Amino acid sequence: MKLLKGTFLKPSESVMVSMATAAVVYGIYQGALPTIAEVHATDPYNTNLDAARKKAMWESAAVVGGMFLLTRDPNVFIVGGAAFLALEWTHRHANTTHPNTGKMAPYSKATALGTYTADAAPVYEGYADSTDY
């Protein structure tokens, strides 16, 4: 009946399973998506990258939830969930930045359709890379 009341992992086992869960989440994101630098180099709101990110998100959430249900250990949920949230936020942010400005681009129908170009990016007066000399 000990299994029904809570975790059955020893503290050292809990740490190992937690780290293994985080490593699996990291592996899912590395296998499903390009590196963060490559995502930053693409046009913002790339629909293919967004679809791949969503697949990795659901797969990672299933792994973290499954491991938590198997072990009933809160450390597995905390560490695996933290890795999941960090990777999810990083990839979402990288997909919203414009490679020329390095800043987050506003979402519009043009960006969703992939027609957002450097010419449509805002011009910042007074900057050295501005085309208005």
Sequence and secondary structure as in RCSB ss.txt:
>XXXX:A:sequence
MKLLKGTFLKPSESVMVSMATAAVVYGIYQGALPTIAEVHATDPYNTNLDAARKKAMWESAAVVGGMFLLTRDPN
VFIVGGAAFLALEWTHRHANTTHPNTGKMAPYSKATALGTYTADAAPVYEGYADSTDY
>XXXX:A:secstr
 HHHHS    HHHHHHHHHHHHHHHHHHHHHHS  HHHHHHS TT HHHHHHHHHHHHHHHHHHHHHHHHH  HH
HHHHHHHHHHHHHHHHHHHTTB TTT SB    HHHHTT   GGGS   TT TT S  
